[in-house]
Every structure is written in structure tokens, then in C-alpha cells.
Amino acid sequence: RQVFWAPRHTLLVADDGHVYTMGANTKGQLGTGASSSQCAEPTLVTGLQAHNVRTAAVGDDHNLVVTTQERMFAWGSNHCGQLGIGKV
């Protein structure tokens, strides 16, 4: 349904609302829990399986998604406070 790309990683929102990521994972931006620094194949972000993602935005090393229930999730690098979690 939607493709979002950054310089080092890509995020896909499928028709069923599931999120897949691929590319560099140096800052945890893939959100898969994998310790590898790279992933060449689209990989399901299992932490979001219970949510129907409507849209997303990506930065150099972070991602944000919004669900159809109007919930927002963010992950990856927070070195400038871009995740909005109140601390850097």
C-alpha cells in the first residue's frame, strides 16, 4: 500500500496494515529486535502485528507510524529527541 524510504532503510505498509522494514539497522530503525546491522529482505515488525497501520514517516535512523485507531509508535535513534519520548 505504501513505501517510505530513508537513506539507509525502507519501511513498507502492506494492504493488511502490517509493517515491514529492510536495510540498515545500526540504530534499531528496523524495529525487528534483530541484532544484525543489516537486513536485505522485508521483515515483519512483529511488535505492530496487533495494530492496523494507516501511514508512516521515516527519518535517517528512525520511524513513526500512525494506526487506524489513531495511536502513534516510534522507534530507532532518538539522538535529537525525534521519537518524542521526553528524553534524548
N, CA, C and O atoms as CSV, one atom per row, in Angstrom:
chain,resi,resn,atom,element,x,y,z
A,1,ARG,N,N,0.823,-1.193,0.000
A,1,ARG,CA,C,0.000,0.000,0.000
A,1,ARG,C,C,0.860,1.247,0.000
A,1,ARG,O,O,0.602,2.169,-0.774
A,2,GLN,N,N,1.905,1.300,0.873
A,2,GLN,CA,C,2.754,2.488,0.932
A,2,GLN,C,C,4.215,2.080,1.119
A,2,GLN,O,O,4.520,1.089,1.782
A,3,VAL,N,N,5.106,2.866,0.521
A,3,VAL,CA,C,6.545,2.656,0.660
A,3,VAL,C,C,7.166,3.964,1.137
A,3,VAL,O,O,6.901,5.027,0.577
A,4,PHE,N,N,7.987,3.878,2.168
A,4,PHE,CA,C,8.690,5.038,2.716
A,4,PHE,C,C,10.173,4.692,2.747
A,4,PHE,O,O,10.542,3.601,3.182
A,5,TRP,N,N,11.017,5.595,2.296
A,5,TRP,CA,C,12.440,5.282,2.296
A,5,TRP,C,C,13.260,6.421,2.872
A,5,TRP,O,O,12.919,7.599,2.758
A,6,ALA,N,N,14.341,6.022,3.485
A,6,ALA,CA,C,15.336,6.944,4.042
A,6,ALA,C,C,16.665,6.579,3.382
A,6,ALA,O,O,16.723,5.612,2.621
A,7,PRO,N,N,17.719,7.322,3.652
A,7,PRO,CA,C,18.995,7.000,3.003
A,7,PRO,C,C,19.492,5.568,3.237
A,7,PRO,O,O,20.154,4.993,2.373
A,8,ARG,N,N,19.170,4.989,4.416
A,8,ARG,CA,C,19.725,3.668,4.735
A,8,ARG,C,C,18.707,2.571,5.014
A,8,ARG,O,O,19.098,1.422,5.216
A,9,HIS,N,N,17.429,2.882,5.031
A,9,HIS,CA,C,16.437,1.832,5.271
A,9,HIS,C,C,15.107,2.179,4.592
A,9,HIS,O,O,14.869,3.315,4.185
A,10,THR,N,N,14.254,1.157,4.487
A,10,THR,CA,C,12.950,1.297,3.839
A,10,THR,C,C,11.885,0.710,4.748
A,10,THR,O,O,12.118,-0.295,5.420
A,11,LEU,N,N,10.712,1.338,4.769
A,11,LEU,CA,C,9.566,0.858,5.546
A,11,LEU,C,C,8.402,0.680,4.581
A,11,LEU,O,O,8.124,1.555,3.761
A,12,LEU,N,N,7.728,-0.455,4.685
A,12,LEU,CA,C,6.589,-0.784,3.833
A,12,LEU,C,C,5.345,-0.972,4.696
A,12,LEU,O,O,5.401,-1.665,5.712
A,13,VAL,N,N,4.237,-0.372,4.311
A,13,VAL,CA,C,2.948,-0.621,4.957
A,13,VAL,C,C,2.123,-1.430,3.960
A,13,VAL,O,O,1.783,-0.946,2.880
A,14,ALA,N,N,1.811,-2.659,4.333
A,14,ALA,CA,C,1.073,-3.570,3.453
A,14,ALA,C,C,-0.423,-3.257,3.466
A,14,ALA,O,O,-0.909,-2.522,4.326
A,15,ASP,N,N,-1.137,-3.823,2.506
A,15,ASP,CA,C,-2.585,-3.626,2.416
A,15,ASP,C,C,-3.311,-4.039,3.687
A,15,ASP,O,O,-4.350,-3.471,4.024
A,16,ASP,N,N,-2.762,-5.037,4.402
A,16,ASP,CA,C,-3.403,-5.510,5.634
A,16,ASP,C,C,-3.013,-4.683,6.862
A,16,ASP,O,O,-3.426,-5.002,7.977
A,17,GLY,N,N,-2.212,-3.613,6.666
A,17,GLY,CA,C,-1.811,-2.755,7.779
A,17,GLY,C,C,-0.564,-3.197,8.509
A,17,GLY,O,O,-0.130,-2.522,9.443
A,18,HIS,N,N,0.029,-4.318,8.108
A,18,HIS,CA,C,1.271,-4.770,8.718
A,18,HIS,C,C,2.439,-3.952,8.183
A,18,HIS,O,O,2.392,-3.443,7.063
A,19,VAL,N,N,3.487,-3.830,8.991
A,19,VAL,CA,C,4.663,-3.036,8.633
A,19,VAL,C,C,5.853,-3.963,8.441
A,19,VAL,O,O,6.097,-4.868,9.239
A,20,TYR,N,N,6.589,-3.715,7.360
A,20,TYR,CA,C,7.810,-4.452,7.043
A,20,TYR,C,C,8.939,-3.441,6.870
A,20,TYR,O,O,8.722,-2.348,6.347
A,21,THR,N,N,10.144,-3.804,7.308
A,21,THR,CA,C,11.297,-2.932,7.150
A,21,THR,C,C,12.456,-3.720,6.562
A,21,THR,O,O,12.501,-4.947,6.647
A,22,MET,N,N,13.399,-2.985,5.960
A,22,MET,CA,C,14.609,-3.598,5.429
A,22,MET,C,C,15.679,-2.528,5.289
A,22,MET,O,O,15.369,-1.339,5.221
A,23,GLY,N,N,16.948,-2.950,5.247
A,23,GLY,CA,C,18.055,-2.028,5.095
A,23,GLY,C,C,18.942,-2.030,6.318
A,23,GLY,O,O,19.088,-3.047,6.995
A,24,ALA,N,N,19.539,-0.869,6.598
A,24,ALA,CA,C,20.446,-0.746,7.749
A,24,ALA,C,C,19.668,-0.771,9.057
A,24,ALA,O,O,18.528,-0.312,9.135
A,25,ASN,N,N,20.314,-1.319,10.083
A,25,ASN,CA,C,19.685,-1.431,11.398
A,25,ASN,C,C,20.631,-0.956,12.495
A,25,ASN,O,O,20.540,-1.422,13.631
A,26,THR,N,N,21.528,-0.046,12.175
A,26,THR,CA,C,22.560,0.383,13.113
A,26,THR,C,C,22.014,1.105,14.337
A,26,THR,O,O,22.674,1.134,15.376
A,27,LYS,N,N,20.838,1.681,14.239
A,27,LYS,CA,C,20.217,2.407,15.361
A,27,LYS,C,C,18.900,1.768,15.784
A,27,LYS,O,O,18.101,2.399,16.476
A,28,GLY,N,N,18.663,0.518,15.375
A,28,GLY,CA,C,17.412,-0.161,15.703
A,28,GLY,C,C,16.240,0.312,14.868
A,28,GLY,O,O,15.087,0.065,15.218
A,29,GLN,N,N,16.526,0.996,13.758
A,29,GLN,CA,C,15.458,1.576,12.946
A,29,GLN,C,C,14.584,0.546,12.234
A,29,GLN,O,O,13.511,0.898,11.744
A,30,LEU,N,N,15.010,-0.709,12.161
A,30,LEU,CA,C,14.146,-1.714,11.544
A,30,LEU,C,C,13.040,-2.167,12.483
A,30,LEU,O,O,11.997,-2.636,12.027
A,31,GLY,N,N,13.251,-2.035,13.788
A,31,GLY,CA,C,12.201,-2.375,14.746
A,31,GLY,C,C,11.892,-3.848,14.845
A,31,GLY,O,O,10.822,-4.227,15.322
A,32,THR,N,N,12.811,-4.687,14.401
A,32,THR,CA,C,12.570,-6.127,14.396
A,32,THR,C,C,13.151,-6.834,15.605
A,32,THR,O,O,12.893,-8.020,15.813
A,33,GLY,N,N,13.934,-6.121,16.407
A,33,GLY,CA,C,14.583,-6.741,17.547
A,33,GLY,C,C,15.841,-7.503,17.174
A,33,GLY,O,O,16.514,-8.054,18.045
A,34,ALA,N,N,16.167,-7.542,15.881
A,34,ALA,CA,C,17.368,-8.248,15.425
A,34,ALA,C,C,18.620,-7.476,15.817
A,34,ALA,O,O,18.621,-6.245,15.842
A,35,SER,N,N,19.676,-8.204,16.118
A,35,SER,CA,C,20.933,-7.558,16.471
A,35,SER,C,C,21.818,-7.316,15.251
A,35,SER,O,O,22.859,-6.669,15.362
A,36,SER,N,N,21.416,-7.828,14.094
A,36,SER,CA,C,22.224,-7.631,12.894
A,36,SER,C,C,22.159,-6.171,12.452
A,36,SER,O,O,21.178,-5.474,12.714
A,37,SER,N,N,23.205,-5.723,11.785
A,37,SER,CA,C,23.270,-4.326,11.369
A,37,SER,C,C,22.624,-4.085,10.007
A,37,SER,O,O,22.548,-2.943,9.555
A,38,GLN,N,N,22.160,-5.143,9.348
A,38,GLN,CA,C,21.583,-5.010,8.013
A,38,GLN,C,C,20.596,-6.141,7.765
A,38,GLN,O,O,20.770,-7.247,8.276
A,39,CYS,N,N,19.566,-5.864,6.983
A,39,CYS,CA,C,18.597,-6.882,6.578
A,39,CYS,C,C,18.211,-6.606,5.133
A,39,CYS,O,O,17.684,-5.537,4.825
A,40,ALA,N,N,18.469,-7.562,4.243
A,40,ALA,CA,C,18.249,-7.363,2.815
A,40,ALA,C,C,16.816,-7.660,2.375
A,40,ALA,O,O,16.401,-7.214,1.305
A,41,GLU,N,N,16.061,-8.394,3.167
A,41,GLU,CA,C,14.696,-8.781,2.808
A,41,GLU,C,C,13.687,-8.051,3.699
A,41,GLU,O,O,13.969,-7.825,4.876
A,42,PRO,N,N,12.523,-7.678,3.168
A,42,PRO,CA,C,11.493,-7.076,4.026
A,42,PRO,C,C,11.150,-8.017,5.184
A,42,PRO,O,O,10.872,-9.200,4.983
A,43,THR,N,N,11.177,-7.463,6.399
A,43,THR,CA,C,10.942,-8.252,7.607
A,43,THR,C,C,9.804,-7.634,8.404
A,43,THR,O,O,9.781,-6.424,8.633
A,44,LEU,N,N,8.867,-8.465,8.822
A,44,LEU,CA,C,7.706,-8.012,9.584
A,44,LEU,C,C,8.127,-7.406,10.917
A,44,LEU,O,O,8.944,-7.986,11.632
A,45,VAL,N,N,7.576,-6.246,11.254
A,45,VAL,CA,C,7.766,-5.640,12.567
A,45,VAL,C,C,6.703,-6.266,13.469
A,45,VAL,O,O,5.567,-5.795,13.521
A,46,THR,N,N,7.077,-7.317,14.171
A,46,THR,CA,C,6.102,-8.112,14.921
A,46,THR,C,C,5.467,-7.343,16.071
A,46,THR,O,O,4.350,-7.663,16.477
A,47,GLY,N,N,6.146,-6.345,16.599
A,47,GLY,CA,C,5.590,-5.544,17.686
A,47,GLY,C,C,4.365,-4.741,17.283
A,47,GLY,O,O,3.645,-4.226,18.139
A,48,LEU,N,N,4.125,-4.633,15.981
A,48,LEU,CA,C,2.962,-3.886,15.487
A,48,LEU,C,C,1.887,-4.787,14.893
A,48,LEU,O,O,0.902,-4.286,14.351
A,49,GLN,N,N,2.050,-6.098,14.983
A,49,GLN,CA,C,1.107,-7.030,14.362
A,49,GLN,C,C,-0.331,-6.847,14.823
A,49,GLN,O,O,-1.259,-7.071,14.046
A,50,ALA,N,N,-0.530,-6.447,16.064
A,50,ALA,CA,C,-1.881,-6.286,16.598
A,50,ALA,C,C,-2.509,-4.961,16.183
A,50,ALA,O,O,-3.648,-4.675,16.551
A,51,HIS,N,N,-1.779,-4.151,15.420
A,51,HIS,CA,C,-2.255,-2.827,15.033
A,51,HIS,C,C,-2.366,-2.723,13.519
A,51,HIS,O,O,-1.553,-3.286,12.786
A,52,ASN,N,N,-3.361,-2.010,13.066
A,52,ASN,CA,C,-3.546,-1.761,11.641
A,52,ASN,C,C,-2.944,-0.393,11.337
A,52,ASN,O,O,-3.548,0.635,11.643
A,53,VAL,N,N,-1.757,-0.379,10.738
A,53,VAL,CA,C,-1.055,0.868,10.473
A,53,VAL,C,C,-1.645,1.549,9.245
A,53,VAL,O,O,-1.835,0.928,8.199
A,54,ARG,N,N,-1.928,2.838,9.397
A,54,ARG,CA,C,-2.527,3.636,8.327
A,54,ARG,C,C,-1.476,4.347,7.498
A,54,ARG,O,O,-1.561,4.374,6.270
A,55,THR,N,N,-0.474,4.930,8.171
A,55,THR,CA,C,0.565,5.666,7.456
A,55,THR,C,C,1.824,5.714,8.305
A,55,THR,O,O,1.822,5.303,9.466
A,56,ALA,N,N,2.897,6.221,7.712
A,56,ALA,CA,C,4.183,6.250,8.396
A,56,ALA,C,C,5.006,7.441,7.926
A,56,ALA,O,O,4.668,8.110,6.949
A,57,ALA,N,N,6.081,7.684,8.636
A,57,ALA,CA,C,7.096,8.662,8.239
A,57,ALA,C,C,8.438,8.092,8.670
A,57,ALA,O,O,8.535,7.439,9.709
A,58,VAL,N,N,9.464,8.335,7.880
A,58,VAL,CA,C,10.791,7.835,8.220
A,58,VAL,C,C,11.798,8.974,8.213
A,58,VAL,O,O,11.690,9.925,7.440
A,59,GLY,N,N,12.781,8.847,9.100
A,59,GLY,CA,C,13.910,9.757,9.127
A,59,GLY,C,C,15.168,8.960,8.844
A,59,GLY,O,O,15.092,7.777,8.513
A,60,ASP,N,N,16.305,9.583,8.968
A,60,ASP,CA,C,17.559,8.889,8.674
A,60,ASP,C,C,17.694,7.584,9.442
A,60,ASP,O,O,18.067,6.565,8.861
A,61,ASP,N,N,17.396,7.596,10.737
A,61,ASP,CA,C,17.586,6.414,11.579
A,61,ASP,C,C,16.410,6.159,12.499
A,61,ASP,O,O,16.590,5.555,13.556
A,62,HIS,N,N,15.213,6.594,12.139
A,62,HIS,CA,C,14.033,6.365,12.976
A,62,HIS,C,C,12.780,6.290,12.116
A,62,HIS,O,O,12.788,6.675,10.947
A,63,ASN,N,N,11.695,5.783,12.716
A,63,ASN,CA,C,10.408,5.649,12.038
A,63,ASN,C,C,9.282,6.038,12.986
A,63,ASN,O,O,9.400,5.911,14.205
A,64,LEU,N,N,8.201,6.509,12.406
A,64,LEU,CA,C,6.973,6.774,13.140
A,64,LEU,C,C,5.821,6.197,12.322
A,64,LEU,O,O,5.805,6.320,11.097
A,65,VAL,N,N,4.866,5.571,12.991
A,65,VAL,CA,C,3.672,5.079,12.310
A,65,VAL,C,C,2.432,5.529,13.063
A,65,VAL,O,O,2.471,5.740,14.275
A,66,VAL,N,N,1.336,5.672,12.339
A,66,VAL,CA,C,0.041,6.001,12.929
A,66,VAL,C,C,-0.929,4.895,12.531
A,66,VAL,O,O,-0.999,4.501,11.367
A,67,THR,N,N,-1.670,4.403,13.512
A,67,THR,CA,C,-2.615,3.313,13.260
A,67,THR,C,C,-4.002,3.859,12.940
A,67,THR,O,O,-4.273,5.048,13.107
A,68,THR,N,N,-4.863,2.977,12.483
A,68,THR,CA,C,-6.246,3.373,12.209
A,68,THR,C,C,-6.989,3.711,13.498
A,68,THR,O,O,-8.050,4.333,13.453
A,69,GLN,N,N,-6.440,3.308,14.657
A,69,GLN,CA,C,-7.015,3.649,15.954
A,69,GLN,C,C,-6.430,4.958,16.495
A,69,GLN,O,O,-6.643,5.300,17.658
A,70,GLU,N,N,-5.685,5.693,15.644
A,70,GLU,CA,C,-5.076,6.984,15.991
A,70,GLU,C,C,-3.997,6.865,17.066
A,70,GLU,O,O,-3.783,7.804,17.833
A,71,ARG,N,N,-3.320,5.726,17.127
A,71,ARG,CA,C,-2.172,5.557,18.028
A,71,ARG,C,C,-0.901,5.768,17.232
A,71,ARG,O,O,-0.842,5.435,16.048
A,72,MET,N,N,0.124,6.324,17.881
A,72,MET,CA,C,1.404,6.556,17.215
A,72,MET,C,C,2.487,5.731,17.893
A,72,MET,O,O,2.524,5.616,19.119
A,73,PHE,N,N,3.359,5.161,17.084
A,73,PHE,CA,C,4.500,4.397,17.565
A,73,PHE,C,C,5.751,4.933,16.876
A,73,PHE,O,O,5.717,5.289,15.698
A,74,ALA,N,N,6.859,4.987,17.623
A,74,ALA,CA,C,8.126,5.479,17.083
A,74,ALA,C,C,9.256,4.595,17.583
A,74,ALA,O,O,9.204,4.092,18.706
A,75,TRP,N,N,10.285,4.403,16.749
A,75,TRP,CA,C,11.441,3.613,17.150
A,75,TRP,C,C,12.657,3.992,16.321
A,75,TRP,O,O,12.554,4.607,15.260
A,76,GLY,N,N,13.813,3.600,16.845
A,76,GLY,CA,C,15.085,3.909,16.195
A,76,GLY,C,C,15.872,4.917,17.012
A,76,GLY,O,O,15.744,4.968,18.235
A,77,SER,N,N,16.680,5.712,16.343
A,77,SER,CA,C,17.530,6.686,17.018
A,77,SER,C,C,16.717,7.831,17.616
A,77,SER,O,O,15.752,8.306,17.018
A,78,ASN,N,N,17.124,8.259,18.799
A,78,ASN,CA,C,16.485,9.392,19.475
A,78,ASN,C,C,17.533,10.447,19.853
A,78,ASN,O,O,17.353,11.176,20.828
A,79,HIS,N,N,18.613,10.529,19.092
A,79,HIS,CA,C,19.727,11.405,19.494
A,79,HIS,C,C,19.366,12.874,19.508
A,79,HIS,O,O,20.068,13.655,20.150
A,80,CYS,N,N,18.310,13.289,18.835
A,80,CYS,CA,C,17.866,14.693,18.863
A,80,CYS,C,C,16.438,14.832,19.404
A,80,CYS,O,O,15.806,15.877,19.247
A,81,GLY,N,N,15.937,13.766,20.041
A,81,GLY,CA,C,14.574,13.804,20.584
A,81,GLY,C,C,13.487,13.542,19.558
A,81,GLY,O,O,12.316,13.816,19.823
A,82,GLN,N,N,13.848,13.016,18.389
A,82,GLN,CA,C,12.875,12.837,17.317
A,82,GLN,C,C,11.800,11.778,17.598
A,82,GLN,O,O,10.786,11.740,16.901
A,83,LEU,N,N,12.002,10.926,18.598
A,83,LEU,CA,C,10.980,9.933,18.921
A,83,LEU,C,C,9.866,10.493,19.798
A,83,LEU,O,O,8.810,9.877,19.938
A,84,GLY,N,N,10.103,11.652,20.381
A,84,GLY,CA,C,9.072,12.295,21.199
A,84,GLY,C,C,8.805,11.594,22.514
A,84,GLY,O,O,7.679,11.615,23.011
A,85,ILE,N,N,9.820,10.975,23.083
A,85,ILE,CA,C,9.629,10.241,24.340
A,85,ILE,C,C,10.100,11.025,25.553
A,85,ILE,O,O,10.172,10.475,26.652
A,86,GLY,N,N,10.421,12.298,25.373
A,86,GLY,CA,C,10.728,13.161,26.508
A,86,GLY,C,C,12.156,13.166,26.986
A,86,GLY,O,O,12.474,13.901,27.920
A,87,LYS,N,N,13.035,12.382,26.392
A,87,LYS,CA,C,14.439,12.424,26.777
A,87,LYS,C,C,15.295,12.134,25.567
A,87,LYS,O,O,14.851,11.503,24.608
A,88,VAL,N,N,16.525,12.601,25.622
A,88,VAL,CA,C,17.449,12.427,24.495
A,88,VAL,C,C,18.532,11.443,24.880
A,88,VAL,O,O,19.416,11.151,24.075
